[in-house]
Amino acid sequence: MPSSKKLTGKPDEIAAFLDRFDVFLFDCDGVLWRGDKLLPKVVETLEMLRSKGKQVVFVTNNSTKSRRAYVSKLNSLGIPASADEIFGSAYSAAIYISRVLSLPKDKKVYVIGEAGIEEELASEGVSFFGGTDPAERAEISEADYEAIGPNASVGVVLVGLDRGINYRKLARAHGYLQHPETRFLATNIDSTFPTHGGLFPGAGSMSAPLTYMTGREPLSLGKPSQAMMQAIEGRFKFDKKRTCMVGDRINTDIKFGIEGGLGGTLGVLTGVSKEEEFLNGEVVPEAYVDKLADLLG
């Protein structure tokens, strides 16, 4: 069974670990912040890495925010960042739909999700409906029952975290997925979403009912899906063996880095996974720290 080593903060040990990498992929929730609270000395740690010439990329499964919104959040917390340093699952899905599927202009995407997905789809010129449309919040009506069903103009059903999920949205998505050519995509399939010091239903809990209804599994465009890794690698052109994934969740962040063939993975204990999991899980990071600031030595 693979083992994980705790980095104790000794300067030589930390330096030896950091010297192996040119690029660091950072998860955000549970690594840089929890809820809206910045974790200790995160800004100083990122500044240290950049001062050593390291490239920093923020990789998040949270589809509720676009890259633009993430820039605003990072900057508001004192972390300098540009949209070019951010790769979220909403952007990953938009790239996949527009550049891999090459969705025809006469096809639309039905969205279960929030503004982050809509903004990224719009940035790629993809037509969509559903999402944050106020009409989607309505209860299902008798007319809806008559109208809902397969629709050849709907090329994709895209599901992300949606805090306004309801029966009507699920019924519409189910109807569209009855068409055999309609693709079923998910921004990510996280079971939970860490926020405000706790765990709440994640994007995976939005797509799971549709899988149960249809027998179809969505293609996930977020961690740990290697579709996301391929998109990131294509976007940033980095050497995977000189790249380290930093995250708090074994089943998304760490698995993502290992299956992606990255040179290293680093777990932090400020998020979801516990030390026992880092030490004895079936999938474990190469190394772990109590908090990101331990890299300061």
C-alpha positions as CSV (number, residue, x, y, z in Angstrom):
1,M,0.0,0.0,0.0
2,P,1.4,3.5,-0.9
3,S,2.4,5.7,2.1
4,S,2.2,9.4,2.6
5,K,4.9,11.5,4.3
6,K,4.2,14.4,6.5
7,L,6.4,17.5,5.7
8,T,7.4,18.7,9.1
9,G,8.4,22.3,8.1
10,K,12.2,21.8,8.2
11,P,13.7,24.2,5.7
12,D,15.9,21.7,4.0
13,E,13.0,19.2,3.6
14,I,10.6,21.8,2.3
15,A,13.2,23.2,-0.1
16,A,14.0,19.8,-1.5
17,F,10.2,19.2,-2.1
18,L,9.6,22.6,-3.8
19,D,12.7,22.3,-6.0
20,R,11.2,19.3,-7.8
21,F,8.4,21.4,-9.3
22,D,7.9,24.3,-11.6
23,V,4.1,24.4,-11.6
24,F,1.7,24.1,-8.7
25,L,-2.0,23.4,-9.3
26,F,-4.1,24.6,-6.3
27,D,-7.5,23.6,-5.2
28,C,-9.2,26.6,-3.6
29,D,-11.9,25.7,-1.0
30,G,-10.3,24.0,1.9
31,V,-6.8,24.9,0.8
32,L,-6.7,28.7,0.4
33,W,-9.9,29.5,2.3
34,R,-12.8,28.0,4.0
35,G,-16.1,29.6,3.3
36,D,-15.1,33.3,2.9
37,K,-12.3,33.1,5.4
38,L,-8.7,33.1,4.2
39,L,-6.6,30.5,5.8
40,P,-3.4,31.6,7.7
41,K,-0.5,32.9,5.7
42,V,-1.8,31.8,2.3
43,V,-0.9,35.1,0.7
44,E,2.7,34.8,2.0
45,T,3.0,31.2,0.8
46,L,1.8,32.0,-2.7
47,E,4.2,35.0,-2.8
48,M,7.1,32.8,-1.7
49,L,6.3,30.3,-4.5
50,R,6.1,33.0,-7.1
51,S,9.3,34.6,-5.9
52,K,11.0,31.3,-6.6
53,G,9.7,31.4,-10.2
54,K,6.9,28.8,-9.7
55,Q,3.8,29.0,-11.8
56,V,0.6,29.0,-9.8
57,V,-2.7,27.8,-11.3
58,F,-6.0,27.7,-9.4
59,V,-8.0,24.6,-10.3
60,T,-11.5,24.4,-8.8
61,N,-14.5,22.2,-9.1
62,N,-16.9,25.0,-8.0
63,S,-19.0,25.8,-11.0
64,T,-21.0,28.6,-9.4
65,K,-18.3,31.1,-10.2
66,S,-16.7,32.0,-13.5
67,R,-13.0,32.8,-13.9
68,R,-13.9,36.5,-13.7
69,A,-15.7,36.0,-10.4
70,Y,-12.8,34.0,-9.0
71,V,-10.4,36.8,-9.9
72,S,-12.6,39.1,-7.8
73,K,-12.8,36.7,-4.9
74,L,-9.0,36.0,-4.9
75,N,-8.2,39.7,-5.1
76,S,-10.7,40.6,-2.3
77,L,-8.8,38.1,-0.1
78,G,-5.5,39.8,-1.0
79,I,-4.3,37.2,-3.5
80,P,-3.2,38.7,-6.8
81,A,-4.5,36.6,-9.7
82,S,-5.6,36.9,-13.3
83,A,-8.2,35.0,-15.3
84,D,-5.3,33.2,-17.1
85,E,-4.3,31.6,-13.8
86,I,-7.8,30.1,-13.1
87,F,-9.3,26.9,-14.5
88,G,-12.7,26.0,-13.1
89,S,-15.1,23.2,-13.9
90,A,-17.5,25.7,-15.5
91,Y,-14.8,26.8,-17.9
92,S,-13.7,23.3,-18.5
93,A,-17.2,22.3,-19.5
94,A,-17.6,25.3,-21.8
95,I,-14.3,24.5,-23.5
96,Y,-15.3,20.9,-23.9
97,I,-18.7,21.8,-25.4
98,S,-17.4,24.4,-27.8
99,R,-14.0,23.0,-28.8
100,V,-14.2,19.3,-28.4
101,L,-17.9,18.5,-29.1
102,S,-18.0,21.5,-31.5
103,L,-21.6,21.9,-30.7
104,P,-23.5,23.0,-33.8
105,K,-24.9,26.5,-33.7
106,D,-28.5,25.2,-34.1
107,K,-28.1,23.2,-30.8
108,K,-28.5,24.5,-27.3
109,V,-27.4,23.5,-23.8
110,Y,-29.9,23.0,-21.0
111,V,-28.3,24.1,-17.8
112,I,-28.9,22.9,-14.3
113,G,-26.5,25.3,-12.5
114,E,-25.7,28.9,-11.7
115,A,-24.2,32.0,-13.1
116,G,-20.7,30.7,-13.4
117,I,-21.7,28.1,-16.0
118,E,-23.7,30.7,-17.9
119,E,-20.9,33.2,-18.1
120,E,-18.4,30.6,-19.3
121,L,-20.8,29.2,-21.9
122,A,-21.4,32.8,-23.2
123,S,-17.7,33.4,-23.4
124,E,-17.4,30.5,-25.7
125,G,-20.4,31.5,-27.8
126,V,-22.5,28.6,-26.8
127,S,-26.3,29.0,-26.7
128,F,-28.0,27.9,-23.5
129,F,-31.2,28.1,-21.5
130,G,-32.4,27.1,-18.1
131,G,-29.9,27.9,-15.4
132,T,-30.7,31.1,-13.5
133,D,-33.8,32.0,-15.6
134,P,-36.4,32.9,-12.9
135,A,-39.0,30.8,-14.8
136,E,-37.0,27.8,-13.9
137,R,-37.7,28.3,-10.2
138,A,-41.5,27.8,-10.8
139,E,-43.4,24.7,-9.7
140,I,-44.1,22.3,-12.5
141,S,-47.5,22.9,-14.2
142,E,-50.0,20.9,-16.1
143,A,-48.7,22.6,-19.3
144,D,-45.2,21.5,-18.4
145,Y,-46.2,17.9,-18.2
146,E,-47.6,18.1,-21.7
147,A,-44.5,19.9,-23.2
148,I,-41.6,18.2,-21.5
149,G,-39.9,15.5,-23.5
150,P,-37.1,14.8,-26.0
151,N,-36.1,17.8,-28.0
152,A,-33.7,17.5,-31.0
153,S,-32.6,21.1,-30.6
154,V,-31.1,20.4,-27.2
155,G,-27.6,19.0,-27.8
156,V,-26.3,18.9,-24.2
157,V,-27.7,18.7,-20.7
158,L,-25.0,20.2,-18.4
159,V,-25.4,19.8,-14.7
160,G,-23.5,21.7,-12.0
161,L,-24.1,22.8,-8.4
162,D,-27.6,24.5,-8.4
163,R,-28.9,25.8,-5.1
164,G,-32.2,26.4,-6.7
165,I,-32.7,22.8,-7.9
166,N,-36.3,21.6,-8.1
167,Y,-38.6,19.0,-9.6
168,R,-39.3,21.0,-12.7
169,K,-35.6,21.3,-13.6
170,L,-35.0,17.6,-13.1
171,A,-38.1,16.7,-15.1
172,R,-37.0,18.9,-18.0
173,A,-33.4,17.5,-18.0
174,H,-34.8,13.9,-17.8
175,G,-37.0,14.7,-20.8
176,Y,-34.2,16.0,-22.9
177,L,-32.0,13.1,-22.0
178,Q,-34.5,10.7,-23.6
179,H,-33.2,11.8,-27.0
180,P,-30.3,9.4,-27.7
181,E,-28.1,12.1,-29.2
182,T,-28.3,14.6,-26.3
183,R,-25.1,14.5,-24.4
184,F,-25.1,14.3,-20.6
185,L,-22.3,16.3,-19.0
186,A,-21.5,17.4,-15.4
187,T,-19.2,20.2,-14.3
188,N,-18.1,17.8,-11.5
189,I,-19.5,15.0,-9.5
190,D,-18.4,16.0,-6.0
191,S,-20.7,14.5,-3.4
192,T,-20.3,17.4,-1.0
193,F,-19.5,21.1,-1.2
194,P,-17.4,22.6,1.7
195,T,-18.6,26.0,2.8
196,H,-19.2,28.0,6.0
197,G,-17.3,25.5,8.1
198,G,-19.4,22.5,7.0
199,L,-20.2,20.1,4.2
200,F,-23.3,20.6,2.0
201,P,-24.7,18.8,-1.0
202,G,-22.3,19.0,-4.0
203,A,-22.8,19.1,-7.7
204,G,-22.8,15.3,-7.8
205,S,-26.0,15.3,-5.9
206,M,-27.6,17.2,-8.7
207,S,-26.7,14.8,-11.5
208,A,-27.2,11.6,-9.4
209,P,-31.0,11.7,-9.6
210,L,-30.7,11.9,-13.4
211,T,-28.4,8.9,-13.5
212,Y,-30.9,7.0,-11.4
213,M,-33.8,8.1,-13.8
214,T,-32.1,7.5,-17.1
215,G,-29.4,4.9,-16.4
216,R,-26.9,7.3,-18.0
217,E,-23.7,8.5,-16.4
218,P,-22.6,12.0,-17.1
219,L,-19.1,12.8,-18.4
220,S,-17.5,14.9,-15.7
221,L,-15.4,17.9,-16.7
222,G,-14.0,18.5,-13.2
223,K,-11.5,16.8,-10.9
224,P,-10.7,13.9,-10.9
225,S,-11.8,13.5,-14.5
226,Q,-8.8,13.3,-16.8
227,A,-10.8,15.3,-19.4
228,M,-10.1,18.3,-17.2
229,M,-6.5,17.4,-16.9
230,Q,-6.1,17.2,-20.7
231,A,-7.8,20.6,-21.0
232,I,-5.5,22.1,-18.4
233,E,-2.4,20.6,-19.9
234,G,-3.5,21.9,-23.4
235,R,-4.1,25.3,-22.0
236,F,-0.9,25.8,-19.9
237,K,1.6,23.5,-21.8
238,F,3.4,22.4,-18.6
239,D,5.7,19.5,-18.0
240,K,3.5,17.1,-16.0
241,K,6.5,15.6,-14.2
242,R,7.5,19.0,-12.9
243,T,3.9,19.7,-11.7
244,C,2.4,19.2,-8.2
245,M,-1.3,19.1,-7.4
246,V,-2.2,20.6,-4.0
247,G,-5.6,19.8,-2.4
248,D,-7.6,18.8,0.6
249,R,-9.7,15.9,-0.9
250,I,-8.4,12.5,-1.7
251,N,-11.1,11.4,-4.1
252,T,-10.9,14.6,-6.2
253,D,-7.7,16.6,-5.9
254,I,-5.2,13.8,-5.0
255,K,-6.8,11.2,-7.3
256,F,-6.7,13.9,-10.1
257,G,-3.0,14.4,-9.7
258,I,-2.1,10.7,-9.4
259,E,-4.2,9.6,-12.4
260,G,-3.0,12.5,-14.4
261,G,0.6,11.4,-14.0
262,L,1.8,14.5,-12.2
263,G,5.2,14.6,-10.6
264,G,3.8,15.0,-7.1
265,T,0.7,15.5,-5.0
266,L,0.5,17.4,-1.7
267,G,-2.4,17.1,0.7
268,V,-3.5,19.7,3.3
269,L,-5.5,19.1,6.4
270,T,-7.5,22.3,6.4
271,G,-10.4,20.8,4.3
272,V,-12.3,17.6,3.8
273,S,-9.9,14.7,4.1
274,K,-8.4,13.7,7.5
275,E,-4.9,12.7,8.4
276,E,-6.0,9.0,8.8
277,E,-7.1,9.0,5.2
278,F,-3.9,10.5,4.0
279,L,-2.0,7.8,5.8
280,N,-4.1,4.7,5.3
281,G,-6.4,5.4,2.4
282,E,-6.4,3.4,-0.9
283,V,-5.3,6.7,-2.6
284,V,-2.9,8.9,-0.7
285,P,-0.9,12.0,-1.5
286,E,2.9,11.7,-1.8
287,A,3.2,14.2,1.0
288,Y,1.0,16.3,3.3
289,V,1.1,19.2,5.6
290,D,-1.2,20.5,8.4
291,K,-1.8,23.8,6.5
292,L,-0.5,25.4,3.3
293,A,1.6,27.9,5.3
294,D,3.8,25.0,6.5
295,L,5.6,25.4,3.1
296,L,7.1,28.6,4.5
297,G,9.2,26.4,6.7
